[in-house]
Amino acid sequence: MLGSPVFSCFVFYSTLLVLKMYVIAIITGQVRLRKKAFANVEDAMRHGGEQFCREDPYVARCRRAHLNDLENILPFLFLGAIYSLTEPSLAIARGHFLIFFLGRLVHSVAYLFALKAPTRSLAYIVAQVPCVSMVVQILISVASYA
């Protein structure tokens, strides 16, 4: 379909990750509405008045979860695409992509529900392991061309 089974697998997990980011953005918007905590005066005016142009701790938590996804998922999208070009084993590549996806999913749940430490930190570390592995394998594949 998309050229190779590894790349198709990468596209599957990448699409799930992007979908997860959209879900967190929607959750953030819904929390803003529920808490009446808007970032812009024009939104606050539409929903009750300028006093609702304010910060809310849970809205801030949702925004941090989304920002953390941007900081981690965007590099994964680059690394996974390049890694797919190195012709890795499908089973190993699937393991990399699945572990990253599950780690980010647990990380988001831990962030949004304020789960006890070190849940979020462990999920972050678990998700970084396949990224580091992909970086090493990419560098090994291209080192002779540098």
C-alpha positions, 0 to 999 in steps of 0.5 A, a space after each residue: 500500500 504505502 511502499 513497505 510493510 514497515 512504513 505502513 506500520 509506521 503510518 498506522 501508529 503515527 496516525 493514532 498519535 496525531 489523533 491522540 493529539 487532536 483528542 487532547 486539543 478537544 479536551 482542552 477546549 471542552 475544559 476551557 468551556 466547562 471552567 469558563 477560562 478563556 485565553 482571549 478576551 473575545 472568547 470570554 466576552 462571548 461566554 459571559 464577560 471579560 472576567 472569564 479571560 483567565 487561567 485555570 490550573 486544569 486548563 493549564 495541565 491540559 495545555 502542558 499535556 498537549 505541548 509535551 506531545 508536540 515536543 515528543 511526537 513531532 521528533 518521533 514522526 521524523 525519526 520513524 519515517 527515516 528509520 523506516 527507510 533503513 529497512 529494519 525488520 517488521 517485527 522490531 520496527 512494530 515493537 518500536 512504534 508500539 512501545 512509543 505509542 503506548 508510552 505516549 498514551 500512558 503519559 497523556 492519561 497520567 498527565 490529564 488525570 494527575 496520576 501519582 508520580 512516577 507514572 508520567 515519568 516512567 511512561 516518558 522514559 519508556 517512550 524514549 527508549 525506541 526513539 534512542 534506538 531509532 536514532 542509533 540505528 539511523 546514524 549507523 546506517 548513514 555514518 559511512 556517508 558522512 
